[in-house]
Amino acid sequence: LADTIEEYDAAVRRELDPLSTAGWGAKLALDRFPRAVFALMRLPVTWRVIEKLMLGEVAHPGEARGPGRTAMRLIQALAHAA
Protein backbone atom coordinates (compact mmCIF):
# COMPACT_ATOMS: atom_id res chain seq x y z
CA LEU A 1 0.00 0.00 0.00
CA ALA A 2 1.04 3.55 -0.63
CA ASP A 3 2.26 5.46 2.43
CA THR A 4 1.98 8.92 0.93
CA ILE A 5 -0.27 10.67 -1.54
CA GLU A 6 2.67 10.88 -3.95
CA GLU A 7 3.15 7.11 -3.83
CA TYR A 8 -0.58 6.61 -4.32
CA ASP A 9 -0.58 9.00 -7.28
CA ALA A 10 2.35 7.15 -8.87
CA ALA A 11 0.67 3.77 -8.33
CA VAL A 12 -2.60 4.93 -9.88
CA ARG A 13 -0.77 6.39 -12.87
CA ARG A 14 1.21 3.17 -13.40
CA GLU A 15 -2.04 1.23 -13.55
CA LEU A 16 -4.23 3.60 -15.56
CA ASP A 17 -1.97 5.67 -17.83
CA PRO A 18 -1.29 2.92 -20.42
CA LEU A 19 -5.00 2.23 -20.90
CA SER A 20 -5.91 5.91 -20.92
CA THR A 21 -3.20 6.69 -23.46
CA ALA A 22 -4.37 3.85 -25.69
CA GLY A 23 -7.97 5.05 -25.47
CA TRP A 24 -7.09 8.60 -26.48
CA GLY A 25 -4.90 7.27 -29.28
CA ALA A 26 -7.79 5.18 -30.59
CA LYS A 27 -10.07 8.22 -30.40
CA LEU A 28 -7.61 10.33 -32.42
CA ALA A 29 -7.25 7.55 -34.99
CA LEU A 30 -11.03 7.20 -35.24
CA ASP A 31 -11.43 10.97 -35.72
CA ARG A 32 -8.83 11.06 -38.50
CA PHE A 33 -9.39 7.67 -40.18
CA PRO A 34 -12.95 6.67 -39.26
CA ARG A 35 -13.50 4.02 -41.92
CA ALA A 36 -10.21 2.22 -41.31
CA VAL A 37 -10.52 2.26 -37.52
CA PHE A 38 -14.18 1.26 -37.63
CA ALA A 39 -13.29 -1.67 -39.91
CA LEU A 40 -10.57 -2.78 -37.47
CA MET A 41 -12.87 -2.34 -34.48
CA ARG A 42 -15.50 -4.59 -36.07
CA LEU A 43 -13.10 -7.54 -36.28
CA PRO A 44 -13.82 -10.35 -33.81
CA VAL A 45 -10.14 -10.39 -32.75
CA THR A 46 -10.40 -6.73 -31.76
CA TRP A 47 -13.54 -7.38 -29.73
CA ARG A 48 -11.75 -10.20 -27.89
CA VAL A 49 -9.02 -7.76 -26.85
CA ILE A 50 -11.62 -5.22 -25.72
CA GLU A 51 -13.41 -7.95 -23.76
CA LYS A 52 -10.14 -8.92 -22.06
CA LEU A 53 -9.50 -5.25 -21.22
CA MET A 54 -12.96 -4.93 -19.67
CA LEU A 55 -12.50 -8.12 -17.66
CA GLY A 56 -9.07 -7.06 -16.47
CA GLU A 57 -7.35 -10.00 -18.16
CA VAL A 58 -4.99 -7.56 -19.90
CA ALA A 59 -4.03 -4.17 -18.45
CA HIS A 60 -3.65 -2.37 -21.76
CA PRO A 61 -3.92 -3.20 -25.48
CA GLY A 62 -0.17 -3.70 -25.80
CA GLU A 63 -0.46 -6.84 -23.67
CA ALA A 64 -2.73 -8.50 -26.25
CA ARG A 65 -1.35 -11.52 -28.09
CA GLY A 66 -1.94 -13.09 -31.49
CA PRO A 67 -4.13 -11.49 -34.15
CA GLY A 68 -5.67 -9.15 -31.58
CA ARG A 69 -2.27 -7.62 -30.96
CA THR A 70 -1.89 -7.04 -34.70
CA ALA A 71 -5.22 -5.21 -34.80
CA MET A 72 -4.20 -3.10 -31.79
CA ARG A 73 -0.88 -2.23 -33.46
CA LEU A 74 -2.68 -1.17 -36.64
CA ILE A 75 -4.92 1.14 -34.62
CA GLN A 76 -1.85 2.45 -32.81
CA ALA A 77 -0.14 3.14 -36.14
CA LEU A 78 -3.19 5.08 -37.32
CA ALA A 79 -3.17 7.03 -34.05
CA HIS A 80 0.45 8.02 -34.63
CA ALA A 81 -0.38 9.06 -38.18
CA ALA A 82 -3.30 11.20 -36.99
C-alpha positions as CSV (number, residue, x, y, z in Angstrom):
1,L,0.0,0.0,0.0
2,A,1.0,3.6,-0.6
3,D,2.3,5.5,2.4
4,T,2.0,8.9,0.9
5,I,-0.3,10.7,-1.5
6,E,2.7,10.9,-4.0
7,E,3.2,7.1,-3.8
8,Y,-0.6,6.6,-4.3
9,D,-0.6,9.0,-7.3
10,A,2.3,7.2,-8.9
11,A,0.7,3.8,-8.3
12,V,-2.6,4.9,-9.9
13,R,-0.8,6.4,-12.9
14,R,1.2,3.2,-13.4
15,E,-2.0,1.2,-13.6
16,L,-4.2,3.6,-15.6
17,D,-2.0,5.7,-17.8
18,P,-1.3,2.9,-20.4
19,L,-5.0,2.2,-20.9
20,S,-5.9,5.9,-20.9
21,T,-3.2,6.7,-23.5
22,A,-4.4,3.9,-25.7
23,G,-8.0,5.0,-25.5
24,W,-7.1,8.6,-26.5
25,G,-4.9,7.3,-29.3
26,A,-7.8,5.2,-30.6
27,K,-10.1,8.2,-30.4
28,L,-7.6,10.3,-32.4
29,A,-7.3,7.6,-35.0
30,L,-11.0,7.2,-35.2
31,D,-11.4,11.0,-35.7
32,R,-8.8,11.1,-38.5
33,F,-9.4,7.7,-40.2
34,P,-13.0,6.7,-39.3
35,R,-13.5,4.0,-41.9
36,A,-10.2,2.2,-41.3
37,V,-10.5,2.3,-37.5
38,F,-14.2,1.3,-37.6
39,A,-13.3,-1.7,-39.9
40,L,-10.6,-2.8,-37.5
41,M,-12.9,-2.3,-34.5
42,R,-15.5,-4.6,-36.1
43,L,-13.1,-7.5,-36.3
44,P,-13.8,-10.4,-33.8
45,V,-10.1,-10.4,-32.8
46,T,-10.4,-6.7,-31.8
47,W,-13.5,-7.4,-29.7
48,R,-11.8,-10.2,-27.9
49,V,-9.0,-7.8,-26.9
50,I,-11.6,-5.2,-25.7
51,E,-13.4,-7.9,-23.8
52,K,-10.1,-8.9,-22.1
53,L,-9.5,-5.3,-21.2
54,M,-13.0,-4.9,-19.7
55,L,-12.5,-8.1,-17.7
56,G,-9.1,-7.1,-16.5
57,E,-7.4,-10.0,-18.2
58,V,-5.0,-7.6,-19.9
59,A,-4.0,-4.2,-18.4
60,H,-3.6,-2.4,-21.8
61,P,-3.9,-3.2,-25.5
62,G,-0.2,-3.7,-25.8
63,E,-0.5,-6.8,-23.7
64,A,-2.7,-8.5,-26.3
65,R,-1.4,-11.5,-28.1
66,G,-1.9,-13.1,-31.5
67,P,-4.1,-11.5,-34.2
68,G,-5.7,-9.2,-31.6
69,R,-2.3,-7.6,-31.0
70,T,-1.9,-7.0,-34.7
71,A,-5.2,-5.2,-34.8
72,M,-4.2,-3.1,-31.8
73,R,-0.9,-2.2,-33.5
74,L,-2.7,-1.2,-36.6
75,I,-4.9,1.1,-34.6
76,Q,-1.8,2.5,-32.8
77,A,-0.1,3.1,-36.1
78,L,-3.2,5.1,-37.3
79,A,-3.2,7.0,-34.0
80,H,0.4,8.0,-34.6
81,A,-0.4,9.1,-38.2
82,A,-3.3,11.2,-37.0
